[in-house]
Amino acid sequence: MEQITLLKSEVRRLERNQEREKSVANLEYLKNVLLQFIFLRSGSERQALLPVIHTMLQLSPEEKSKLAAIAQGEEESAGSRGSGWTSYLHSWSGIR
């Protein structure tokens, strides 16, 4: 049963990779959507970008829920600006 579960998850991952390859044909659009998501404040504007990001990147359910938490601002309050790669965004963008 464990092996079946593992194989099913691997098949799902490979299917997402194939779909992702199709969607990434327009990298400029993806870049603009991701930049908007990063620089917007948490809330409804970020929430509106989630379906686009999900579709283009073919996110797993776990990745979708993490991104949704970030869009709502839950991740920010838990992590603050001092940890992870996002702590460098303010120095690149001039945002404080």
N, CA, C and O of each residue as an XYZ file, in Angstrom:
384
protein
N       0.828     -1.199      0.000
C       0.000      0.000      0.000
C       0.868      1.256      0.000
O       0.565      2.231     -0.688
N       1.960      1.220      0.787
C       2.855      2.379      0.829
C       3.453      2.650     -0.538
O       3.545      3.796     -0.979
N       3.860      1.571     -1.203
C       4.470      1.707     -2.521
C       3.451      2.246     -3.535
O       3.803      3.056     -4.392
N       2.215      1.809     -3.444
C       1.166      2.294     -4.342
C       0.960      3.787     -4.134
O       0.866      4.550     -5.096
N       0.892      4.197     -2.878
C       0.726      5.609     -2.564
C       1.892      6.425     -3.095
O       1.689      7.492     -3.676
N       3.099      5.940     -2.905
C       4.287      6.620     -3.395
C       4.279      6.734     -4.913
O       4.593      7.791     -5.462
N       3.922      5.651     -5.588
C       3.882      5.665     -7.053
C       2.795      6.617     -7.575
O       3.009      7.318     -8.564
N       1.646      6.641     -6.918
C       0.588      7.557     -7.331
C       1.017      9.007     -7.181
O       0.747      9.831     -8.054
N       1.680      9.319     -6.083
C       2.137     10.701     -5.889
C       3.202     11.070     -6.921
O       3.263     12.214     -7.373
N       4.031     10.111     -7.286
C       5.050     10.368     -8.300
C       4.412     10.592     -9.677
O       4.854     11.458    -10.432
N       3.387      9.822     -9.998
C       2.669     10.008    -11.260
C       2.023     11.388    -11.288
O       2.087     12.078    -12.306
N       1.399     11.799    -10.182
C       0.782     13.127    -10.110
C       1.827     14.219    -10.287
O       1.576     15.214    -10.967
N       2.997     14.041     -9.682
C       4.071     15.025     -9.812
C       4.528     15.129    -11.263
O       4.745     16.231    -11.768
N       4.675     13.991    -11.934
C       5.093     13.997    -13.336
C       4.032     14.630    -14.239
O       4.366     15.338    -15.190
N       2.766     14.378    -13.944
C       1.694     15.012    -14.712
C       1.718     16.518    -14.546
O       1.544     17.258    -15.515
N       1.937     16.983    -13.302
C       2.035     18.430    -13.067
C       3.218     19.016    -13.823
O       3.120     20.111    -14.375
N       4.343     18.291    -13.852
C       5.519     18.775    -14.583
C       5.215     18.930    -16.069
O       5.631     19.910    -16.688
N       4.498     17.976    -16.642
C       4.147     18.060    -18.060
C       3.236     19.253    -18.328
O       3.437     19.978    -19.302
N       2.243     19.461    -17.479
C       1.347     20.600    -17.629
C       2.100     21.909    -17.439
O       1.837     22.887    -18.138
N       3.024     21.930    -16.506
C       3.822     23.116    -16.229
C       4.637     23.506    -17.460
O       4.758     24.689    -17.780
N       5.193     22.516    -18.146
C       5.979     22.790    -19.344
C       5.136     23.470    -20.418
O       5.622     24.357    -21.120
N       3.884     23.063    -20.550
C       2.987     23.692    -21.516
C       2.696     25.138    -21.128
O       2.681     26.025    -21.981
N       2.466     25.369    -19.849
C       2.071     26.697    -19.376
C       3.217     27.690    -19.357
O       2.982     28.896    -19.424
N       4.411     27.229    -19.270
C       5.555     28.129    -19.114
C       6.019     28.674    -20.468
O       7.043     29.354    -20.544
N       5.281     28.383    -21.521
C       5.641     28.903    -22.834
C       5.651     30.433    -22.825
O       6.395     31.052    -23.586
N       4.848     31.029    -21.988
C       4.790     32.485    -21.919
C       5.442     32.961    -20.619
O       4.754     33.341    -19.672
N       6.748     32.935    -20.586
C       7.486     33.283    -19.368
C       7.336     34.748    -18.975
O       7.352     35.069    -17.787
N       7.192     35.625    -19.932
C       7.043     37.049    -19.617
C       5.773     37.280    -18.804
O       5.787     38.035    -17.832
N       4.678     36.635    -19.196
C       3.423     36.756    -18.460
C       3.572     36.191    -17.050
O       3.129     36.807    -16.080
N       4.193     35.025    -16.937
C       4.406     34.411    -15.633
C       5.255     35.318    -14.744
O       4.959     35.493    -13.562
N       6.303     35.887    -15.315
C       7.164     36.797    -14.557
C       6.358     37.969    -14.015
O       6.491     38.326    -12.844
N       5.520     38.572    -14.861
C       4.728     39.727    -14.434
C       3.729     39.364    -13.347
O       3.529     40.137    -12.410
N       3.102     38.209    -13.457
C       2.141     37.768    -12.441
C       2.851     37.548    -11.112
O       2.360     37.979    -10.069
N       4.003     36.881    -11.141
C       4.744     36.619     -9.904
C       5.246     37.911     -9.267
O       5.208     38.052     -8.044
N       5.712     38.844    -10.072
C       6.162     40.124     -9.514
C       5.007     40.883     -8.875
O       5.165     41.475     -7.807
N       3.856     40.866     -9.522
C       2.677     41.496     -8.916
C       2.362     40.858     -7.574
O       2.111     41.559     -6.593
N       2.374     39.534     -7.526
C       2.056     38.819     -6.289
C       3.042     39.191     -5.183
O       2.643     39.407     -4.039
N       4.312     39.266     -5.523
C       5.337     39.557     -4.522
C       5.187     40.968     -3.963
O       5.314     41.174     -2.756
N       4.917     41.936     -4.828
C       4.940     43.323     -4.387
C       3.604     43.853     -3.883
O       3.556     44.932     -3.292
N       2.525     43.120     -4.103
C       1.236     43.549     -3.554
C       1.166     43.242     -2.068
O       1.799     42.301     -1.589
N       0.413     44.021     -1.360
C       0.145     43.724      0.044
C      -0.824     42.544      0.097
O      -1.585     42.303     -0.841
N      -0.780     41.818      1.207
C      -1.681     40.668      1.333
C      -3.126     41.141      1.293
O      -3.444     42.247      1.731
N      -3.982     40.300      0.771
C      -5.390     40.638      0.690
C      -6.007     40.178     -0.606
O      -5.519     39.256     -1.259
N      -7.105     40.846     -0.971
C      -7.909     40.387     -2.106
C      -7.174     40.484     -3.440
O      -7.407     39.657     -4.321
N      -6.293     41.468     -3.614
C      -5.563     41.581     -4.881
C      -4.625     40.384     -5.069
O      -4.518     39.835     -6.166
N      -3.955     39.991     -3.998
C      -3.097     38.806     -4.061
C      -3.941     37.551     -4.265
O      -3.568     36.661     -5.029
N      -5.064     37.489     -3.584
C      -5.960     36.339     -3.704
C      -6.418     36.164     -5.154
O      -6.571     35.038     -5.628
N      -6.637     37.280     -5.858
C      -7.109     37.224     -7.240
C      -6.060     36.618     -8.171
O      -6.413     36.073     -9.217
N      -4.791     36.703     -7.816
C      -3.722     36.149     -8.645
C      -3.502     34.657     -8.416
O      -2.849     34.001     -9.228
N      -4.031     34.114     -7.332
C      -3.803     32.704     -7.005
C      -4.236     31.735     -8.105
O      -3.466     30.833     -8.435
N      -5.434     31.875     -8.691
C      -5.815     30.924     -9.745
C      -4.868     30.947    -10.945
O      -4.597     29.907    -11.545
N      -4.372     32.120    -11.288
C      -3.441     32.233    -12.412
C      -2.140     31.498    -12.089
O      -1.624     30.742    -12.912
N      -1.620     31.726    -10.892
C      -0.372     31.078    -10.480
C      -0.560     29.573    -10.388
O       0.301     28.808    -10.823
N      -1.680     29.146     -9.824
C      -1.963     27.708     -9.714
C      -1.988     27.060    -11.089
O      -1.406     25.995    -11.294
N      -2.664     27.709    -12.029
C      -2.804     27.151    -13.372
C      -1.461     27.093    -14.100
O      -1.117     26.076    -14.703
N      -0.725     28.164    -14.040
C       0.529     28.208    -14.799
C       1.601     27.289    -14.227
O       2.371     26.686    -14.976
N       1.651     27.182    -12.913
C       2.710     26.384    -12.284
C       2.268     24.982    -11.899
O       3.088     24.174    -11.463
N       0.979     24.682    -12.054
C       0.462     23.359    -11.712
C       0.914     22.943    -10.308
O       1.589     21.929    -10.131
N       0.530     23.742     -9.327
C       0.950     23.520     -7.947
C       0.271     22.301     -7.339
O      -0.859     21.958     -7.684
N       0.986     21.658     -6.429
C       0.407     20.552     -5.669
C      -0.569     21.132     -4.644
O      -0.528     22.331     -4.368
N      -1.439     20.304     -4.081
C      -2.361     20.810     -3.050
C      -1.625     21.464     -1.868
O      -2.082     22.476     -1.336
N      -0.506     20.894     -1.467
C       0.265     21.472     -0.362
C       0.824     22.842     -0.751
O       0.782     23.783      0.041
N       1.342     22.945     -1.961
C       1.882     24.230     -2.438
C       0.776     25.272     -2.556
O       0.985     26.444     -2.243
N      -0.419     24.838     -3.015
C      -1.556     25.753     -3.117
C      -1.929     26.323     -1.752
O      -2.171     27.522     -1.617
N      -1.973     25.460     -0.748
C      -2.373     25.936      0.581
C      -1.320     26.866      1.178
O      -1.663     27.838      1.853
N      -0.051     26.577      0.936
C       1.010     27.471      1.433
C       0.921     28.837      0.762
O       1.053     29.867      1.422
N       0.699     28.845     -0.540
C       0.601     30.100     -1.267
C      -0.632     30.888     -0.839
O      -0.588     32.114     -0.743
N      -1.728     30.184     -0.582
C      -2.942     30.851     -0.109
C      -2.704     31.498      1.251
O      -3.190     32.599      1.507
N      -1.963     30.825      2.119
C      -1.650     31.390      3.434
C      -0.791     32.641      3.288
O      -0.991     33.623      4.002
N       0.153     32.605      2.374
C       1.003     33.778      2.131
C       0.163     34.924      1.582
O       0.346     36.072      1.986
N      -0.756     34.626      0.666
C      -1.601     35.661      0.076
C      -2.481     36.329      1.121
O      -2.783     37.517      1.013
N      -2.896     35.569      2.137
C      -3.737     36.127      3.194
C      -2.922     36.861      4.247
O      -3.483     37.553      5.097
N      -1.611     36.716      4.199
C      -0.761     37.391      5.162
C      -0.435     36.551      6.373
O       0.227     37.035      7.291
N      -0.880     35.308      6.406
C      -0.627     34.451      7.568
C       0.849     34.118      7.705
O       1.379     34.060      8.814
N       1.504     33.901      6.589
C       2.923     33.540      6.607
C       3.776     34.709      7.092
O       4.767     34.508      7.794
N       3.390     35.935      6.716
C       4.158     37.110      7.099
C       4.214     37.286      8.609
O       5.271     37.561      9.176
N       3.057     37.124      9.253
C       3.035     37.335     10.694
C       3.818     36.256     11.422
O       4.401     36.514     12.475
N       3.835     35.054     10.872
C       4.567     33.963     11.516
C       6.062     34.081     11.273
O       6.864     33.833     12.174
N       6.445     34.465     10.035
C       7.854     34.457      9.673
C       8.554     35.780      9.854
O       9.746     35.812     10.158
N       7.843     36.868      9.676
C       8.412     38.199      9.732
C       9.415     38.395      8.618
O       9.604     37.504      7.790
N      10.056     39.540      8.583
C      10.951     39.868      7.491
C      12.353     39.317      7.703
O      13.173     39.412      6.789
N      12.660     38.763      8.825
C      14.018     38.354      9.119
C      14.423     36.974      8.657
O      15.584     36.605      8.829
N      13.522     36.185      8.074
C      13.900     34.824      7.716
C      13.536     34.516      6.282
O      12.578     35.067      5.740
N      14.312     33.623      5.663
C      14.027     33.172      4.312
C      14.504     34.138      3.248
O      15.033     35.210      3.542
N      14.304     33.731      2.001
C      14.782     34.540      0.884
C      14.013     35.839      0.741
O      14.540     36.798      0.175
N      12.781     35.902      1.236
C      12.001     37.125      1.096
C      12.552     38.267      1.934
O      12.183     39.422      1.725
N      13.430     37.958      2.880
C      14.018     39.029      3.685
C      14.903     39.941      2.840
O      15.236     41.047      3.266
N      15.289     39.483      1.640
C      16.125     40.300      0.761
C      15.314     41.182     -0.178
O      15.871     42.091     -0.794
N      14.021     40.940     -0.302
C      13.212     41.701     -1.258
C      13.254     43.188     -0.999
O      13.328     43.974     -1.943
N      13.211     43.591      0.244
C      13.196     45.024      0.528
C      14.466     45.711      0.036
O      14.406     46.864     -0.389
N      15.599     45.044      0.080
C      16.836     45.668     -0.363
C      16.907     45.750     -1.885
O      17.549     46.650     -2.426
N      16.251     44.814     -2.583
C      16.248     44.844     -4.051
C      15.263     45.851     -4.597
O      15.504     46.468     -5.634
N      14.158     46.017     -3.904
C      13.074     46.814     -4.455
C      12.967     48.213     -3.857
O      12.245     49.060     -4.383
N      13.668     48.454     -2.783
C      13.551     49.731     -2.103
C      12.369     49.770     -1.145
O      12.123     50.807     -0.530
N      11.627     48.668     -0.999
C      10.486     48.603     -0.088
C      11.002     48.331      1.320
O      11.849     47.460      1.515
N      10.505     49.059      2.280
C      10.921     48.870      3.676
C       9.781     48.390      4.513
O       9.944     48.176      5.714
